Amino acid sequence: MNATRFHRAAVAVVGAAVLPLALSACSSDDGKDTKDSASSVAPQESESMADDAAGSSDQPFGSACASVPKNGAGSFDGMSKDPVATAASNNPDLSTLVTAVKKAGLVDTLNNAQNITVFAPTNDAFAKIPKADLDKVLNDKAMLTKILTYHVVGEKLAPAQLESGTFPTLEKSTLATKGSGEAFTVNDSAKVVCGNVPTANATVYIIDSVLMPKM
């Protein structure tokens, strides 16, 4: 994304509300191609593998996904129907992040944004920060806003884009990602523990460390 397009994306985030774009996760079809003759096994296996790969790329992945509720507002299906700040508030593992977003006054900003990616630190990620330092940040709105907007990219990122990429953030600097399969890191420090989570207006990658921009 060039500087002009990113600037426009950032302006859209802090400007007037826009209707969120609803997302729905796709599911793979694991039961196909089981009744055909031996003469066509090879091509059908290739097709099945391609379908599975395409399906899995649209699904949330990672070890921490197992703790997400199966039903209700905090489930993947429930989160996909709400804008990102609201969706995060329904996930108990993101309660510290939600508190920080509220303190920074960014709830409406994030909920009204369109087509963004949020790297969302877990409660355990915030717990890595010494309490005195965390309390200081939570009570400094300017610093808190800088840190939180550093976790937001002004476009939706698919897992394949995280394999090796540098992306401008709403904080106006960049973050870098790398990895493959279901193993990705951000800035060589934070690991994605549950990735590709859809919300109504954003894609969320839950991470195990808080990202820090240059102060």
N, C-alpha and C positions, 0 to 999 in steps of 0.2 A: 504494500500500500504506500503510495507516495505521500509527501507531507501535506499536500492540499487536501487529498481525500481523508487523511487521518484527522486533519483539523476540523473538517466538516463533521466527521463522526463524533469527535469530542464535543463540538458545539451542540450536536443533536442530543447528546447525553444530558447536558445541563440545561437544555432549552425546553421547549414545549413538549408535553406528553405526546407520545405516539402509540398507536394501537399495537400491542405485543403480537408477534407472529407465533402462533401456536405450533408446537412441534409434536410429533408423535414418533416414538421409537419403533423401528421396524423389527420384525422377528423373522428368524430364519426357518426354513422348512426342512426339518431333518428327516422326514419320513418318505421322501420321494424316491422314484426310480428303483423300486425293489422288485418289480414283477416282470421285468423285461428279459429277453433272451440273452444268452451268454455272448452272442455275436456283437451286442451293443454295449457291453459292460464298460469298456474303456471310455468311450465318449460320454456316457451318462455319468460315470464317476467324476469325470472332469467337470461336467456341468454342475453336479451336486457340490463338489468342492468349491466351485466358484460361487454358487449360491450361499454356501455356509460362510465363506470369507466375506461376502458382501453383507450378509446378515449380521455377523459378529462385529463388523466395523461400525454398525449403527447401534450397538448395544453398550450399556455401561459396562465397564470392566475394572478389575482390581480387587485386592483382598478386602478392602474396607467396604466394598459394595454389599458384602454378606450381612452387614449390620443394618442395612436400610430396611425399614418395614416393608412387608409384602403388600399391605393394603393401607388405604387411608391417604391423607394429605401428604404424609411424609414418605410415601412410596414413590418409586420412579414414575409411575403413572400419575400419581397425584401431583408431584413436582412439575411434571410436564405441562400441567394446566395452569400453573401460577407463574407470575413474573418472578425474577430471580431472587430478590430480597425476601419476598413472601415465601417462596419455595424453601429458601435456606432456613427461615424461621420455623419450619415444620420438621427440620432435621436436628435432633438433639445434639449430634456431634458438632454442629456448627453454631452453638448458642453464643460462644464468646465472639465469634465473627459478627453475628447479628447484633449483639450489644454494641460492638465497635461501630458498625454501620449506622446504628441509631444515634450514637453519640456524635458522629461526624455529620449527621443530617443528610445521609446519602440514600435513604430508603427510596424516596420518590425518584431520585436521579437514576438509580439502578433499575427500578421497576419500570420506568418510562423509556429506558433506552431500548434500542432495537438492534438485534443481531450482534451481540457481544459475547465475549468469552470471559468467564470469571475463574480465576485460580483461587479456590476457597480453602484457607487453612483450617484445620480441625481444632477442637479445643486443646488437644494434646500439643499441637503446634504452638499455640499461644502459651501453653504451660512451660515450654522450653525457655521462654523469656523470663528473666528474674522479675519477681512480682513488683519490686520497686520501679523497675524500668517500664514494665507494662502499665502500671498505674499512671506513670508520668505521661506515657503516650496517650492513654485513654482520656487524659484530662487536658491534652493539648490538641485542640481541634484542627489546627493547621497541619501539624505533624501527622496526626491520625488520618486526615484526608489524603495527604501525600502518600502515606503507606498503603492505604486501601485502594486508591485509584491506580497504584502501581500493579495491583493484582488484576486489572481489567484491561483487556485488549478490545479494540473497537471493531472487531469482526468475529464471526463464528469460526473456530478452528476445529477441523476434523483431526482425528488421531494421526493420520498420515502426515499432516502438516507439522506435527510435533517431533517427527523423527530427526529433523535438523532444521531449525529455524530461529530467526530473530524477529521479534514483533514489537511495534510501538505500543506503548501503554497510554492510558488516559492521564497518567501522571506526567507524560511527555518525555519519558526516556524509554529504554527498551529492555525486554527480558529475552532470554534465550532458552530454547528447549532442545532436547535430544533424546534418542531412545528408539525402541522398536517393539512390535508386538503389544504387550501390556505393561512394559517397563519404560517409563519416561521420567526424566528429571527436568526441573526448571532451575536455571542458573547454577547447575551443577550441585545444588544443595537440597532442594525440596523434591521429594518423590511424589509422583501421582499415585494415590492409594485407591481412588475410585474415580475413573475418568469417563468422559463422554456422557455426562448426565444431562438430559434435556430439561429445560424449563421453557416457559411460554416465550421468552424473549432472549434466552441465552443458553450457551453450552457451558457446563460447569466441570472443572477438573479439581477434585478435592485433593489437597496436598498436605504433607506432614510437617512442613516448616513454613514460617512466615517469611515472605520475600521482603527484602529491605532495599529501597532505592538509595542512590547516593544522596546524602544530605548536604 
